[in-house]
Amino acid sequence: MIWQTTRFRIALTRPQVMGIVNITPDSFSDGGRSVAAAIAHCEQLLAEGADLLDLGGESTRPGSLPVSADEELARVLPVLDAALTLGCPVSVDTNKPEVMRAVLARGADIVNDINALQAPGALDAVAAHPSCGVCLMHMRGDPATMQQRPQYDDVLTEVGEFLGQRVHALRERGIADERIVLDPGIGFGKSVAHNLDLLRRQRELLALGRPLLVGWSRKSTLGAVTGRDVSQRQSASVAAALAAVQGGARVVRVHDVAATVDALKVWQAAGLLHG
């Protein structure tokens, strides 16, 4: 299976590791980077084996508040310009149409939207581009309120129905299937039980016919399971990434690139990884 992006056709025959580059002062895990530090982090993640980079200029941690498009662009664009010279696909994590248009005009390969292109103008921004990739994520509510007693009758079914509807909306606008990947949105408007249910039943989402991108890295559910602080969740994050790949994920979005890459190499060498 292929993921078509602006500059790259990414073969998903093996799991791809997407390295997280937060360019925010308030990310739950590793915010506060200057432009120079963020660029250096991009280079470090690629040296550790990342296949893709995902740049974010606005925190989406539970309880976070939005920033203006101008502020987000001021954070992201200088890092994006540098990242685009590093020879790898570069994704921008944003839900603002004006940011999408600006980063795509600059050459970004992928739009990674926690709101699945539902904001007015977001679908237009992606549809106007001839080939950019897009990741559609499920989220119940918004980052400021999403963890206030989220409820589902059946979380897997409801996530799947939502993502299927969004894929249909993109098809209606002429966006080719090979440009689309799907993210169940671990930790976005979901309880610990919901997140673990999604992990157990993740393969059911493959019926949607699109590759899965999954992000478990350092999430609060891992803290609930292990009792570890966010700074001590590397082992749990790697375990969750492996479980997600075993459940059919073709891209894992992680902070701890080197550890994840090494774990995937061992499992692949042992013949334990199955698409």
URHU-V75076 format. One line per field, one symbol per residue. ss: DSSP state (@ for helix, = for strand, . for the rest). phi: phi as a letter, one per 30 degrees, with the letter a starting at -180 (. if undefined). psi: psi as a letter, one per 30 degrees, with the letter a starting at -180 (. if undefined). A space follows every 10 residues. Layout:
ss: ???
phi: ???
psi: ???
This chain:
ss: .===....== =....===== ==........ ....@@@@@@ @@@@@@@... .=====.... ........@@ @@@@@@@@@@ @@@.....== ===...@@@@ @@@@@@...= ===....... .@@@@@@... ..=====... .......... ....@@@@@@ @@@@@@@@@@ @@....@@@= ===....... .@@@@@@@@@ .@@@@@@@.. .===.....@ @@@@@@...@ @@.@@@@@@@ @@@@@@..== ====..@@@@ @@@@@@@@@. .....
phi: .ccdbecbcd dcdbdcccdd bdbbdbddca djddeddddd deddddddjd cbcbcbcbdb deidcdcddd ddddddedde edddccibdb ccdaccedde ddddddjedb cccdchidde jddeddddcd aedbcccdbc ibedbdcdhd bbdbdddddd dddddddddd ddciddeddc bbbdieicib dedddddddd ceedddddib dccbbceidd eddddcicde dccddddddd dddddddjdc bccbdcdedd dddddddddd iccbd
psi: kkjkaefkjj khflkkjjkk jkhlfgkfeh agkleeeeee eeeeeeefgk elkjkkgkkg lkflklllee eeeeeeeeee eeefgfglkk kkjlgkeeee eeeeffgkek kjjfghhfkk feeeeeffkf gklkkkkkkj blefffgihk klejeeeeee eeeeeeeeee efggkkeffk lkkfhkfjhk leeeeeeeee geffffffgl lkkkjfjglf eeeeefgkle fggeeeeeee eeeeefgfkf kkjleieeee eeeeeeeeef gfkk.
